[in-house]
């Protein structure tokens, strides 16, 4: 009997993770052991699995792989496609690149991290940006999300898209303010056979124009959401919270649901970039307690409305109104060996490349000082492979939780440290400027002020059947005297 790896899959490996099956449809890597990979390499249409040299364990594995749809029986001599054969990448694994392909924008947002209206960070040349595209393919990057500034203002936007697709890099999301999301744009995506999520900012019903600095911005983004809904493109949204729009949270979420939006992430505006330059913070920024109270009160509305949308209230609450019997507490992390976990699981799997080409852990770092950002490499100069082998960037994302805990006296004896893992690095730096290993005061406050217990108690009354992964572990720690 002969077997062939199904076309949806290919084999590869990276430094420290040498054996992987790639699901090409979703851009996902499943890491396996050498035995499994060796057996998969034998599923090439040339090896007869009935001969004595094939072990019973190998036959049993192949039977299981057939059931899972990874391999299929085939005729002798069937050919495995060249792009499916094993390849080893001489760098560390990075699943996704979240990429600001430009620092330019057609809006004048009052809170922009990178002061995009003034194009503070500009954009890389066509040659530089296509070199990074090529590097991504050569380093085994599987997925890419495109943002800005406003990603759609780049004149070579479709060259970038085509370059990524030619290298089998899945484009999962395109971030936009919505002004340029039109029929022609969606036509071009469909021509290429892709339907990425179009993620658009929506900063509150009746408040969006003010923050975006352009009259008609809310009307334009609503039109874009409805167009995507009509054309079958998935959409997501991000909402920035300040004093004036905080009261519109419920209405905004219900409006987004009606427009077909499938997810919303909400975060307070940080006093950085254009927000700081415009001196809006003193009058309009919210304290942590004000933000948490808005989130906490909205939970009542969520379980009353059950909007068919995934709502993420930054670091506080996470649930889908379409599946109301499950929710998450984003501040709670469960690991077998928490102190050895990466300081940020997201950053360990997703690299952010800034508009100037800087390799950083996340977009939040774009709000830090130039002095801080300049510690990290420019991808167009160093090359992506070297960034993923031996660089200040690689050293940072390889930092373990135990180093953060040991660094901060406030954390050392804290009973929550094995659950909070030091919190979010970008959030920490908002309070301790440019100190990437500092205490995350927002997450600390969520734990120490009892917000998690309040959330759990509230939901137990509003939706008694709702369950949350990690609740038992949290309550055990909460009730301890450590």
C-alpha positions in Angstrom: 0.0 0.0 0.0 1.3 3.4 -1.0 0.4 6.8 0.6 0.8 10.4 -0.3 0.8 13.5 1.9 -2.3 15.5 1.0 -1.7 18.7 -0.9 -2.9 20.8 1.9 0.1 19.9 4.0 3.9 20.3 3.8 6.8 19.4 6.0 9.5 21.7 7.5 11.4 22.7 10.6 13.3 25.5 12.3 16.1 25.8 14.8 15.0 24.2 18.1 11.7 23.1 16.4 13.0 20.8 13.6 9.9 18.7 12.9 6.6 20.3 11.8 3.6 19.7 9.6 2.2 22.8 8.0 -1.5 23.2 7.3 -1.2 25.4 4.2 -4.8 26.4 4.2 -4.7 28.1 7.7 -1.0 28.8 8.0 -0.6 26.7 11.1 2.3 24.6 12.3 1.9 21.4 14.2 5.1 20.4 15.9 5.8 16.6 16.0 8.6 14.2 16.9 11.2 12.7 14.5 9.3 9.4 14.3 6.2 11.1 13.0 8.1 13.3 10.6 10.1 10.4 9.2 6.9 8.4 8.6 5.3 11.4 6.9 8.3 11.7 4.6 7.7 8.1 3.6 4.2 9.0 2.4 5.6 10.0 -1.0 4.0 7.6 -3.3 7.1 5.4 -3.6 7.3 3.4 -0.4 5.2 0.3 0.0 3.9 0.1 3.6 3.2 -3.6 3.3 6.9 -4.6 3.2 8.4 -6.1 6.4 10.8 -3.2 7.0 7.8 -1.0 7.8 7.0 -1.3 11.5 3.6 -1.9 13.1 3.9 1.5 14.8 4.4 3.2 11.5 1.4 1.4 9.9 -0.8 2.4 12.9 0.4 6.0 12.6 -0.4 6.1 8.9 -3.9 4.7 9.5 -4.5 7.5 12.0 -3.2 10.1 9.6 -5.5 8.8 6.9 -8.5 9.2 9.3 -7.3 12.8 10.1 -7.0 13.6 6.4 -3.3 14.3 6.5 -2.3 11.5 4.0 -4.3 9.3 1.6 -3.8 6.0 -0.2 -2.4 6.4 -3.7 -1.2 4.6 -6.7 2.5 3.5 -6.8 4.6 6.2 -8.3 2.4 9.1 -7.3 4.5 12.3 -7.0 4.7 14.5 -4.0 4.8 18.1 -5.0 8.2 19.8 -4.6 6.8 22.5 -2.3 5.5 19.8 0.1 8.9 18.2 0.7 10.8 18.9 3.9 12.7 22.1 4.2 14.7 23.4 7.2 14.9 27.1 8.0 18.1 28.2 9.6 16.4 30.6 12.0 14.0 30.5 14.9 10.3 29.9 14.3 8.0 32.9 13.8 4.4 32.1 12.7 3.2 35.7 11.9 4.5 39.1 10.9 2.2 42.0 11.9 3.5 44.7 9.5 3.1 48.4 9.3 3.9 48.7 5.6 3.6 52.5 5.8 3.6 55.3 8.4 1.4 57.5 6.2 -2.3 57.9 6.6 -5.3 59.7 5.1 -6.8 60.5 8.5 -5.7 62.9 11.3 -6.3 60.7 14.4 -5.9 62.6 17.6 -4.4 59.5 19.4 -2.1 58.0 16.7 0.8 56.1 18.3 3.1 57.0 15.4 1.9 60.5 14.6 0.8 59.1 11.2 -0.8 62.3 10.0 2.8 63.8 9.9 4.3 60.5 8.6 6.8 60.6 11.4 8.2 57.2 10.4 7.5 57.5 6.6 7.7 54.2 4.7 10.3 51.9 3.3 11.1 52.0 -0.4 9.6 49.5 -2.8 13.0 47.6 -3.0 13.3 47.5 0.8 9.8 46.3 1.3 10.0 43.6 -1.3 13.3 42.4 0.2 11.5 41.9 3.5 8.7 40.0 1.7 11.4 37.7 0.2 13.0 37.3 3.6 9.7 36.2 5.1 9.4 33.4 2.6 13.0 32.3 3.2 12.5 32.2 7.0 9.3 30.2 6.9 6.9 32.8 8.0 3.4 31.4 7.6 1.0 34.3 8.1 1.1 38.1 7.7 -1.2 40.9 8.7 -1.0 44.3 7.0 -1.4 47.6 8.7 -0.1 51.2 8.8 -0.6 54.1 9.1 -3.2 53.3 6.5 -2.0 50.2 4.7 -4.1 50.9 1.6 -2.4 54.3 0.7 0.8 52.5 -0.4 1.0 52.7 -4.2 2.6 49.2 -4.3 0.1 47.6 -2.0 -0.8 44.9 -4.5 2.8 44.1 -5.2 3.2 43.4 -1.5 0.1 41.2 -1.5 1.2 39.3 -4.6 4.7 38.8 -3.2 3.3 37.3 0.0 0.9 35.0 -1.8 3.7 33.8 -4.2 5.6 32.7 -1.2 2.5 30.9 0.3 2.3 33.4 3.2 -1.3 33.6 4.2 -2.7 37.2 4.6 -5.1 36.8 7.5 -6.0 40.5 8.3 -5.8 43.9 6.6 -6.2 46.9 9.0 -7.8 50.0 7.6 -9.8 53.1 8.6 -12.3 52.1 5.9 -12.1 55.1 3.5 -10.5 53.0 0.8 -12.4 49.8 1.4 -14.6 49.8 -1.7 -15.9 47.5 -4.4 -12.6 47.7 -6.4 -10.5 46.8 -3.4 -12.6 43.8 -2.6 -12.6 42.8 -6.3 -8.8 42.7 -6.2 -8.8 40.5 -3.2 -11.3 38.1 -4.7 -9.2 38.0 -8.0 -6.4 36.6 -5.8 -8.7 34.0 -4.2 -8.4 35.5 -0.7 -10.9 36.7 1.9 -8.8 38.2 4.8 -10.5 39.8 7.7 -10.8 43.5 7.2 -10.2 45.1 10.6 -11.4 48.7 10.9 -11.3 51.2 13.7 -14.7 52.2 15.2 -14.4 54.6 18.0 -17.9 54.9 19.2 -21.3 55.6 17.7 -21.4 59.4 17.4 -17.8 59.9 18.5 -15.7 58.4 15.7 -15.3 61.6 13.6 -13.9 63.6 16.4 -11.1 61.1 17.2 -10.3 60.4 13.6 -10.1 64.1 12.8 -12.0 63.8 9.5 -15.7 64.7 9.0 -17.6 61.8 7.6 -15.2 59.1 9.0 -18.0 57.3 10.8 -20.2 57.3 7.8 -17.3 56.0 5.6 -16.4 53.1 8.0 -20.1 52.1 8.4 -20.4 52.0 4.6 -17.2 49.8 4.5 -18.5 47.4 7.2 -21.8 47.0 5.3 -20.0 46.5 2.0 -17.8 43.7 3.5 -20.9 42.1 5.0 -22.7 42.1 1.6 -19.6 40.7 -0.2 -18.9 38.0 2.4 -15.7 39.4 3.8 -15.1 38.9 7.6 -14.6 42.0 9.6 -13.2 42.9 13.0 -12.9 46.2 14.8 -10.9 48.1 17.4 -12.2 50.8 19.7 -10.2 53.3 21.7 -11.9 54.4 24.9 -11.8 57.9 26.3 -14.1 59.9 28.6 -16.5 61.2 25.9 -17.2 57.9 24.2 -17.2 55.5 27.2 -21.0 55.8 27.5 -21.4 54.6 23.9 -19.8 51.2 24.4 -23.1 49.2 24.5 -24.6 51.0 21.5 -21.4 50.8 19.6 -21.1 47.0 20.1 -24.7 46.5 19.0 -24.2 48.7 16.0 -21.1 46.7 15.0 -23.0 43.4 15.4 -25.7 44.7 13.0 -23.0 45.6 10.5 -21.7 42.0 10.5 -18.6 42.6 12.5 -17.4 39.4 14.2 -14.9 40.8 16.8 -14.1 43.9 18.7 -11.1 44.8 20.9 -11.5 47.7 23.3 -8.6 49.5 25.0 -8.2 52.9 26.6 -6.3 55.6 24.8 -2.7 55.8 26.0 -1.1 59.2 26.6 1.4 58.8 23.8 2.0 60.1 20.2 -0.5 62.6 18.9 -2.7 62.3 22.0 0.2 63.5 24.2 1.3 66.1 21.7 -2.3 67.5 21.6 -2.4 67.6 25.4 -5.7 65.7 25.5 -4.8 63.5 28.4 -5.5 65.6 31.4 -9.1 66.4 30.3 -10.1 63.2 28.4 -8.0 60.2 29.4 -9.5 57.7 31.9 -8.0 56.3 35.0 -7.6 52.5 35.4 -10.6 52.4 37.8 -12.8 54.4 35.4 -11.9 52.0 32.6 -12.5 48.9 34.7 -15.9 50.3 35.9 -17.0 50.8 32.3 -16.0 47.3 31.4 -17.6 45.8 34.5 -20.9 47.6 34.0 -20.9 46.5 30.3 -20.9 42.8 31.3 -24.5 43.2 32.4 -25.4 44.6 29.0 -23.5 41.8 27.2 -25.5 39.0 28.9 -28.7 40.9 28.3 -28.1 41.6 24.6 -25.9 38.6 23.7 -24.5 40.4 20.7 -23.3 37.9 18.0 -19.7 39.3 18.3 -16.5 38.4 20.1 -15.9 41.1 22.6 -12.4 41.6 24.1 -12.3 44.3 26.8 -8.6 44.7 27.0 -7.1 42.4 29.7 -10.4 42.3 31.6 -13.1 40.2 29.9 -13.4 38.1 26.7 -16.5 36.4 25.4 -18.6 35.7 22.3 -22.3 36.5 22.5 -22.9 33.7 20.0 -21.4 31.2 22.6 -22.5 32.8 25.9 -21.7 29.7 28.0 -18.0 30.3 27.8 -15.9 33.3 28.7 -12.2 34.1 29.4 -10.3 36.3 31.9 -7.4 37.5 29.7 -5.3 38.3 32.8 -5.3 34.7 33.9 -2.7 32.4 32.3 -2.4 28.7 33.0 1.0 27.0 32.3 2.5 23.8 33.7 5.8 25.7 34.3 4.7 29.4 34.4 8.1 30.8 35.4 9.7 29.4 32.3 7.0 30.7 30.0 7.9 33.3 27.4 7.4 36.8 28.7 4.7 37.3 26.0 3.3 34.3 24.2 1.9 36.6 21.5 5.3 38.1 20.8 6.9 34.7 20.7 4.7 33.8 17.7 4.1 37.2 16.1 6.8 39.8 15.1 5.8 43.4 14.6 7.7 45.3 11.9 7.2 49.0 12.2 6.9 51.5 9.4 10.6 52.3 9.6 11.4 48.5 9.5 12.1 48.0 13.2 11.6 44.5 14.6 9.6 44.8 17.8 7.4 42.7 20.0 4.1 44.5 19.2 2.6 47.6 17.8 2.3 49.1 21.3 6.1 49.6 21.2 5.6 52.2 18.4 4.4 54.5 21.2 7.7 54.3 23.0 10.6 56.7 22.7 12.9 56.7 19.8 15.7 55.9 22.2 13.9 52.7 23.3 13.0 51.6 19.8 16.5 52.2 18.4 17.7 49.3 20.6 16.0 46.9 18.2 17.2 46.0 14.6 16.0 47.4 11.3 14.9 44.4 9.3 15.9 45.9 6.0 19.5 46.4 7.2 20.0 43.3 9.3 17.9 40.9 7.3 15.0 38.9 8.8 17.0 35.7 9.3 19.6 37.4 11.4 16.8 39.1 13.4 15.5 35.6 14.1 18.9 34.1 15.0 20.9 36.5 17.2 19.6 40.0 17.8 18.4 42.2 20.6 14.9 41.4 19.3 15.4 37.7 19.7 16.9 38.1 23.1 13.9 40.1 24.2 11.2 37.6 23.1 13.2 34.8 24.6 13.1 36.4 28.0 11.3 34.3 30.6 8.7 35.2 33.1 11.1 34.4 36.0 13.3 37.3 34.9 10.4 39.8 35.1 9.3 38.5 38.5 12.9 38.6 39.9 13.4 42.1 38.5 10.4 43.6 40.4 10.1 43.6 44.2 6.4 44.0 44.0 6.1 40.7 42.1 8.5 38.5 44.1 6.2 37.6 47.0 2.9 38.1 45.1 0.6 35.1 45.3 -0.7 35.8 41.8 2.6 35.7 40.0 2.1 32.2 38.5 -1.2 33.4 37.0 -0.5 36.9 35.8 3.1 36.1 34.6 4.1 39.7 35.0 1.3 41.0 32.7 1.6 42.8 29.4 5.0 44.3 28.4 3.5 47.2 26.4 1.1 48.0 29.2 3.9 47.9 31.7 5.9 50.5 29.7 3.0 52.9 29.8 3.5 53.3 33.5 7.3 52.7 33.6 8.5 54.5 30.5 10.8 52.4 28.3 11.3 49.7 30.9 10.3 46.6 29.1 10.6 44.4 32.2 8.7 46.6 34.6 5.5 45.8 36.5 2.3 45.9 34.5 0.2 48.1 36.8 -3.0 47.6 34.9 -2.9 43.8 35.3 -1.6 44.2 38.9 -4.6 46.3 39.7 -7.0 43.8 38.2 -5.7 41.1 40.6 -5.0 43.1 43.7 -8.3 45.1 43.7 -10.4 42.0 43.3 -11.7 42.7 39.9 -11.5 39.1 38.8 -13.5 37.9 41.7 -16.1 40.6 41.0 -16.3 39.5 37.3 -16.7 35.8 38.3 -19.4 36.6 40.9 -21.3 38.8 38.4 -21.3 36.2 35.6 -22.3 33.4 38.1 -25.5 35.4 38.7 -26.1 36.6 35.1 -25.2 33.3 33.4 -24.9 30.5 36.0 -24.1 27.9 33.3 -21.2 29.9 31.9 -17.7 28.4 32.4 -14.3 29.9 32.2 -11.0 28.1 31.7 -8.6 28.9 34.6 -11.3 30.1 37.1 -10.7 27.2 39.5 -6.9 27.8 39.5 -7.5 31.5 40.2 -10.0 30.9 43.0 -7.6 28.4 44.6 -4.9 31.1 44.7 -7.3 33.9 45.7 -8.4 31.9 48.7 -5.0 30.9 49.8 -3.0 32.7 52.5 0.2 32.8 50.6 
